[in-house]
Amino acid sequence: MTAEDSKKKPAGDEKVAVYICHCGGNISDHVDVEALERMAAEMPGVTVSRRNHFMCSDPGQNMIIEDLKAGKADRIVVASCSPALHETTFRRAAQRAGVNPYLYEHANIREQVSWVHHGDGATAKAAALVGAAVAKARALQPLEPIRVEAIRHATVIGGGIAGLKAARDLAIRGVKVALVEKTPFLGGNFAKLDRVYPTQEKAGDLLTGLAAAVLAHPSITVLTCAEMIASEGYVGDFKLKVKRQPPQDAEDLDKLIQLKQAGTAKGTFVPFVGILPFDVPVGEETVDLATGAVVLATGFKHYTPPKGMYGYGDNPEVITLPDLIKLMAEDTAGGGTLQVNGRPIKTMAMIRCVGSRQIPGIHEPDEKGNLNEYCSRVCCTATLQADRELREKYPETVIYDFYRDIRAYGRGHEEYYVGASRDGVLFVRFEADAAPAVARAPEGSESPLSITAKDTLLSGQDLEIPVDLVVLAVGMVPSDVSSIVDIMKLPVGADRFLLEVHPKLRPVELATTGILLAGTCQAPMDSTEAAQGATAASVKAATILSRGFVELDPYVAAVNADLCTGTGACVETCPHSGCITLVDAAGGKGRMAKVNPALCTGCGMCVAVCPNIAIEVNGWTLRQYEAMVDAIVGEPIVAEAE
Amino acid sequence: MPDTPFYEVNEAIVLSGGVDLNTCMQCGMCAAVCPWREVDGEFIVRRMIRLGQMGLEGNEVEDILYGCTTCNKCVINCPRGVDIIGIMRAIRTMTAEMGGTPDTLRAVIGSCDSNGNPWGEKREKRTDWMKGLDVPAYTAETEYLLSVCCTSCYDSRSRNIARSLVKLLTTAGVSFGVIGVEENCCGESLRKTGDESGFMKLAEANIGLFNGRGVKKIIVTSPHCYHTYTREYPEIGGEWEVIHHSQLLAQLVADGKLKVPAALAKKVAYHDPCYLGRHSEIFDEPRAVLAAAGVETVEMPREKRFSLCCGGGGGRVWMETPAEKRFSVLRVNEAVNAGAEILATACPYCVSLLEDSRKTENLEDKLEVLDLSEVLLRSMEGETVR
């Protein structure tokens, strides 16, 4: 079909209004917007063609509303920036004018045109995109959003600082909560800290208060020793299966024995263990949860250095920062020098970026081929904090702190850096490809270990430092959440942490509406940031559930009953289980496909495999695609000169 | 062979007064703004601090250890506010305690000890600069003690600064007087070279002398004396109202007590001395004096806080610097390039070093180096009338 043909045979009596945005010069500096306005006016079906400096401004939007109200058009095309920014803005404008918001099409002539092309070519491409949008707009049908009933209940997976905070924040907003924790304890990694920066409060004190509030809240059900084993449904109506079973993990069993021996009361915080809220289950049971939203707070693990890295595993004097924190917290004696296993530590070394900021070609991948190229962010300030606490508690212990860079990025963090410096900690900078080497000192040496390094601040001068202890500032790696990832089909980043949709536009959200991220399951972060993430996730979840229903975009698959012969090809192809099913067709005409719109993400795989073209995605029908392609490949529209 | 850090050295520097040693994060801002970078000197301040932190060898080389002129440019630019001069002083103090002071400085230290001045001249000659002038003696009725810098007491060129100032003060009717041979060097450069006990001896002698005579107000002719009297003596019992002569002259002009009948038809550039400018934040009064003298001022590229050190502070005035490494050489050329006929300043060290470079650079026909008091006196005496 040629452009001439389409001119002769208009699709119907649709009246399209086209609005071209200058974006304050962003677009109009490179696209001849006046010519574009004239060209649009010539396009089939176009009854209005206008320009504005900023279409998103009130005057721009009012222009749309006035034209629609005056009956000059019944559908609109806005040619402006990316639809990610203002598609919703213009849909709402149409809605305010009493026009179905889905009778709207967007042409991106900024990111896809003026920012990347210049001159005549830019204007020609803008005209092609506007032409395609107009052609599609003519073929649009009014649609209604899909409304799904929402259960005012959320499930939080993980009982660390983020999970506890999310559960409490949800409950405060009137949402019932199930908190699912894998171990018998609440507190997660946060329970393994002594004092937390930047306030120097006791982690145990913070945890005690938070856990007590969670346990006492009537809307929160806490399930320990529990794991999610199945998930079905969609936002507003997820159906989860949670298995509770007696603890299996050796570390957990060991901690339980310790608590029993110490006679610690349930619900009491135990340093480096956490809080045991109730008895562990004796048998296996499965709990069904009907829940409207899921907050994942599955946390992180400390990086475990492989044997031999900086002498780890070969020398008992090489430990990790979490080991040191525990060691210091448990040493009530204090004194001039730190003592480890009865040995005085006169000189010690910190080594940073262990298992973080790994560089291909310099660092060895682990046995699974993974390299942690990210910065773990927490170790810098945590090490500075340990430096300060050591110098304060053991003023005679000399510390050499080996670093690649110091990233004391957060509020109050720089103070730790300045403080540690003032306290006399010696910072030694090294390059990634010339890291310090830890070796056993020769027999008879005063100190058991010796570190050789190059001081980049002295033009690479070779140093040899006898030390009594080496502490590795290990980074963060994600918890093993592979089963949850499989069950819920979650996106995972190259760093193996769970991946939010967009760090700025949609933080803590996953593409599947109703599943949110809280804390370190998403990226390395400190407990302050984990708590912030938890609050963000809980507020988003509460907002979704607060109206009692959820409205979803209507871009979902729809079956044409006249054409469907029940081949089942779509059912096999659909990636979302339970989304398409075969049902009896009306009038005993065999079987046909049926779509559950709440589960459909509009991916279109079903459309591709249907031999009868009997299934289409609303708002993106094949006819609409054809109209767009025809407009693009047809003869360009030439505007008459003024 | 790798070196092993010696943490005890680090601790000793901190105890000797380099309290900010470990606060330095080695960003290198200090070295980047240091005037030594302009002449490719051996002294690199960041590296010196680093060696101090690590307790490693390398700082004992004379041109490194005594390189710092204490010009304060690094200190005011340091993002962590490190007292870098304190660290330099501490390292020199430790060297001095171990007997590492170089011979040139030993002579200065010895002279201060025996003569009360660093010039190797007899105490009795301290008042020779007054010959032929009627200089009042300081009495209980006198308002200001005029404390003349040793340089202007003994150095023949510098004596003219003191003499010019006396003429101006007399003309303005200021009540001032000189104690004379009993006065001692303020001790500023001794302290900077690490001779803490020598400094204390001079300071205590001066404080005892001034307080014994009932001194309340002091006019100083050197920014180094100004710094010592205002920043260092108060901690050890010397507290007076101290005024640098540039400040007093500006005040006298403003009060109409010094009248300039005609302008001096010269182009003048003003060189901010480190201890008057960056250390004491006195930038406006010297310029007011030049304005009163009616001269045409020209700007050099580096002024006020960015002023280029003459090279004489921190004890370096007593040490030998090869001509190609003298900051004062850069400075006199800067003045000439800016179109100045007179390079005016307000510090005896600056005058000495800039005078010297004017000669070695063969700029004697093009440029004069004068103290503010000399510029003002000349214009008052109507030497050249515009």
Interface residues (C-beta under 8 A of the other chain):
Chain A: T347 V398 Y400 I406 Y417 V418 S421 R422 D423 G424 V425 L426 F427 R429 T452 D455 L457 L458 Q461 D462 L463 E464 I465 P466
Chain B: M1 P2 D3 T4 P5 Y7 N10 E11 V14 D20 N22 T23 C24 M25 Q26 R46 R47 R50 L51 Q53 M54 L56 R80
